[in-house]
């Protein structure tokens, strides 16, 4: 199975998260800041290597908390 990540919201949030194409593990590429963006919506697509290939997707919602306050 191969995994792909798409940032749905915010549009300028691309590059903040990365995904391991083999395991599906989502990781941060940069630091998050509550004052900049407090909510991210991501879509994860998974496709197998069958003939024909089958695919599925799910939505991941990430809420950033302000721990300094």
C-alpha positions in Angstrom: 0.0 0.0 0.0 1.3 3.5 -0.9 0.1 6.5 1.1 -0.2 10.1 -0.1 -1.0 13.3 1.9 -2.9 16.3 0.8 -3.4 19.5 2.9 -7.0 20.6 2.5 -7.0 23.5 4.9 -5.3 25.9 5.1 -4.2 26.1 1.5 -0.8 27.6 2.4 -0.2 24.7 4.9 1.5 22.6 2.3 5.0 21.4 3.4 4.1 21.5 7.2 3.4 17.7 7.2 5.0 14.7 5.5 3.9 11.1 5.2 5.9 7.9 4.9 4.7 6.4 1.6 5.1 2.9 2.9 3.9 3.0 6.6 1.4 6.0 6.4 3.1 7.7 9.4 2.4 11.4 9.4 5.3 13.6 10.7 5.9 17.4 11.2 8.4 19.0 8.8 8.2 22.4 10.6 7.1 23.8 14.0 3.5 24.6 14.6 2.4 27.9 16.0 -1.1 28.4 17.4 -1.1 32.1 16.6 -0.5 31.3 12.9 -2.8 28.4 12.3 -4.9 26.6 15.0 -6.5 23.9 12.8 -5.3 21.7 9.9 -7.4 19.4 7.7 -5.5 16.7 5.9 -6.6 14.0 3.5 -4.7 10.7 3.4 -5.1 8.6 0.3 -4.0 4.9 0.2 -3.6 2.9 -3.0 -2.6 -0.8 -3.3 -0.6 -2.5 -6.0 -3.4 -4.8 -7.2 -4.7 -5.2 -10.7 -6.8 -3.0 -10.9 -5.4 -1.0 -8.0 -7.9 -0.1 -5.2 -7.8 3.1 -3.2 -9.3 4.7 -0.2 -9.0 7.9 1.8 -9.6 9.4 5.2 -9.6 12.9 6.7 -7.3 13.8 9.5 -8.2 16.9 11.6 -5.4 18.4 13.7 -6.1 21.0 16.3 -3.1 23.0 17.6 -3.4 24.0 21.3 -1.8 27.1 22.8 0.2 25.6 25.7 1.8 28.9 26.7 -1.4 30.4 28.0 
